[in-house]
Amino acid sequence: MRNNTIHETSTLEDVEQILAVMRRNESGCYRCQDYLAKKTLADEIDEGWRQKMCEWMYGVVDHCNFRRDIVAVATAYIDM
């Protein structure tokens, strides 16, 4: 018995519906706030601090021999 993947069993309408849902989610609940545009005294993160955090994270993952794409994921969380 062969396992079917989504690519083998999806119709064009299915793919269009999936993409429409993904686009709707990207414009709403997955939208990233631009913390560099807003300036608050309480939790201000400017470009300099962001760069320092990224450099520090790369130093940690390099020292621990982790995959460097972990920094991209961590930065995405910071950017939320």
C-alpha positions as CSV (number, residue, x, y, z in Angstrom):
1,M,0.0,0.0,0.0
2,R,1.4,3.4,-1.0
3,N,1.2,6.4,1.2
4,N,-0.1,9.5,-0.7
5,T,1.4,12.9,0.1
6,I,-0.5,16.1,-0.1
7,H,1.2,16.9,-3.4
8,E,-0.1,13.7,-5.0
9,T,-3.7,13.9,-3.8
10,S,-4.4,17.7,-3.8
11,T,-6.4,19.3,-6.6
12,L,-5.7,22.8,-7.8
13,E,-8.7,24.0,-5.8
14,D,-7.2,22.5,-2.6
15,V,-3.9,24.2,-3.2
16,E,-5.6,27.5,-3.9
17,Q,-7.6,27.2,-0.7
18,I,-4.5,26.3,1.3
19,L,-2.6,29.3,-0.1
20,A,-5.6,31.6,0.6
21,V,-5.6,30.6,4.3
22,M,-1.9,31.0,4.5
23,R,-2.1,34.6,3.0
24,R,-4.9,35.5,5.4
25,N,-2.9,34.2,8.4
26,E,0.2,36.1,7.2
27,S,-1.7,39.4,7.1
28,G,-3.3,38.9,10.5
29,C,-2.1,36.6,13.3
30,Y,1.4,36.0,12.0
31,R,2.1,39.7,11.3
32,C,5.4,40.9,12.8
33,Q,5.3,44.2,14.7
34,D,8.0,46.7,13.6
35,Y,9.6,47.5,17.0
36,L,12.2,49.6,15.2
37,A,9.5,52.1,14.1
38,K,8.0,52.6,17.5
39,K,10.1,54.1,20.3
40,T,9.1,53.4,23.9
41,L,11.2,54.0,26.9
42,A,10.0,50.8,28.6
43,D,11.2,48.2,26.2
44,E,13.1,49.9,23.4
45,I,15.1,47.7,21.0
46,D,16.9,49.6,18.4
47,E,19.0,48.4,15.5
48,G,22.2,48.5,17.6
49,W,20.7,46.3,20.3
50,R,19.3,43.9,17.8
51,Q,22.7,43.6,16.1
52,K,24.4,43.0,19.4
53,M,21.9,40.3,20.3
54,C,22.4,38.6,16.9
55,E,26.2,38.7,17.3
56,W,25.9,37.3,20.8
57,M,23.6,34.5,19.7
58,Y,25.9,33.6,16.8
59,G,28.8,33.4,19.3
60,V,26.8,31.0,21.5
61,V,25.8,28.7,18.7
62,D,29.3,28.6,17.2
63,H,30.8,27.9,20.6
64,C,28.3,25.1,21.3
65,N,28.5,23.8,17.7
66,F,24.8,24.2,17.2
67,R,23.2,24.9,13.8
68,R,23.4,28.6,12.9
69,D,19.8,28.7,11.6
70,I,18.8,28.6,15.3
71,V,19.7,32.2,15.4
72,A,17.2,33.0,12.6
73,V,14.5,31.3,14.6
74,A,15.4,33.1,17.8
75,T,15.6,36.5,16.0
76,A,12.1,35.8,14.5
77,Y,10.8,35.5,18.1
78,I,12.5,38.7,19.1
79,D,10.9,40.4,16.1
80,M,7.4,39.4,17.0
